[in-house]
Amino acid sequence: MAEYLSYDIHLLGLKDASKSGRHRFATTMERLTGRSRDEFDDVFPSSVLPVFQALDKERAQKIVDSLGTAGILIEIRPSARAPIEDEGEVEPGTRHCPACNAVQPATAVECSRCGVVFKKFEREQLLRMQKDHTLEQAMIKAMQLREEWTQRANKYLESRPL
C-alpha cells in the first residue's frame, strides 16, 4: 500500500453560521491564507476543491487546530503528492499563487511571476473536478448495475437447470 506523503484540507461548513461565526471564519482564513477577509465574508469556499493542499503532517495539524478552534467543519484527505515546501507563515495581505507558489499581494488579480489569473484558474479547477466527479458517479452507477444484472443472471441460471 502506498504511503501518503501529504494532506489536503477541505472546508465543509461552520458549526455556528451566525454573524459572529462567519466573522471568526473570515478572520481565521485571512490569517491562514494571507488573503483579504473580504474574500471570505460573503462566500464560503466549495468543499470540492481543497483550500489547503499538499501539507506535511505538522503543518496540516497546525491548520486543523486553528480551523477547529474557529468552529470550522473540515475534511482531511490524504494525498499522494509530495508536500509543498513551507516558505514560512503567509504574511497578512499576501497569498501564494496556486500555479507557481510565488508570494503575491492578496489583492492581485493575476500572478506577476507566471501570469495566471487567480479567479479563472480556480474556476477551471472547480469545473475539472466537477466533471471528474460526474464521471466517477457514472462509473459507480454502471458497476452497481453490472453487479445487479450479474446477480439476476446467476439467480435465473440456478433456478433453471440445464
N, C-alpha and C positions, 0 to 999 in steps of 0.2 A: 504494500500500500504506500502511495506517495505521501511524503511528509509535507504538510503545508508550510509555506515559508512566510506568509503574511496574512493579514486580516483586512477585510473591508467592513465598514460600518454603515448600515442603512438606517435612516430615521423613519420610524413608523407613526409616531404621533406624540401627543402631550398627555401627561397624567392629569394636568389641570389646564383646560382650554380657555380659562378666563383671561382677562386682560393682563393680570399680573403674571400668569403662567406663560403667556406669549412674550411678555417683556423679559422674563428670565431666559426663555428660549433664545430670543434675539440677542440678548447680551452675551450669553454663553457662546453662541455661534460666532458672534463678532470676535470674541476673544480667541476662540479656537481656530477660526479660518482666516482672520485678518480682513474679512470682507466687512463692508459697512452694514450696520444693524438694520438699515432701511431695506436691504435686500431680504431680510427675514421677518420684517414686521407684518407684511401682508400675505406673503406666500410661503407655505410650508413645502420644503423640498419633496420631490417624488420619492417614494420608497423603492422604486425600480432601480434608480441609479444610486450607487454608494456616494455618500457625502465625503467620507474619508476612505482612501484606497491604499492598498499595499502597505499597511502599517506593521512594524515589527511588534512583538508581543508587549514590550514595555510601553511603547507609545500608544498602542491600542488600549491597554489597561488604563493609562492616564486619561485618555479621551473618554472611555466608558465611565470612569469615575466622575468626571466633570459633567457629562451628559446626565448621568443618574442623579446627581445632586441637583441639577436644574429641573428634574422631573420630565425628562425626555425619554420616550419609549424607543428602544433601538433593537436592531438585529445585527448580530456579528456573524459574518460568513467567512470561512477560511478561503484563502486564495492561493493558487499555485505560483503566483508571480513572486519575484524577489522583492523584499521590502524596499521602498524608496528611501534613500539615504536621508536622514534627518539633517536639515540645514539649520537647526535651531528653531526656537519658537518663532512663529509668524508675528511680525510686529503689527500692532494695530494700524489699520489704514493700508495694509498690503495684502496680497494673496499670491498664490503660486499659479502659474499658467498650467492648465490641465494637459497640454501637449508637450511642452519642453521643461516644465517645472521651474521656469525663471520667476524670480520675485517681481511682481508688478504692483502698481498702486491699485487699491481696491476699486477706485472709480474708473480705471482704464476699461475701455471698450474692447480693445484688442491688444495682443501681446506685442511689445516693442521688439522682442527678440525673434520670434518666429512668425508673427503676423496673424495668428489665429484669432478669430472673432469669438469671444467667450460665449455669448448667448447662442450663436449659431452652432458652435462646437457642442455645447450641452444639449441643444435641441436635437441635433443629428444623432448624438449618442443615445438619447432617450428614444428616438424613433427606431434606431437599430435594435435596441434592447427590447422594445415592444414587439417588433417584428420577430425577433428570435423567440420571445415568449409565446407568441401566437403559433409559430411553427412547432415549438415544444409541446404546446397543448394539443395541437392536431396529431402529433406523433403519439402522445399518450392515449388519446381517444382511439386512434387506429389500433394500437396494441391491445386496448381493452376489448374492442370489437372482435379482433382476431382471436383473443382468448375465449370470448363468449361463444363464437362460432365453432371453435375447436371443441369446446365442451359439449355443445349441441350435437356436433357430428359424432363424437365419441359415444354420447348417450344413445343416439339413433342406431349406431352400429352395434352397440351392446344389446339393444332391445330386439334387433333383427339378425339372428344368427344366419350365417351363410348356409 
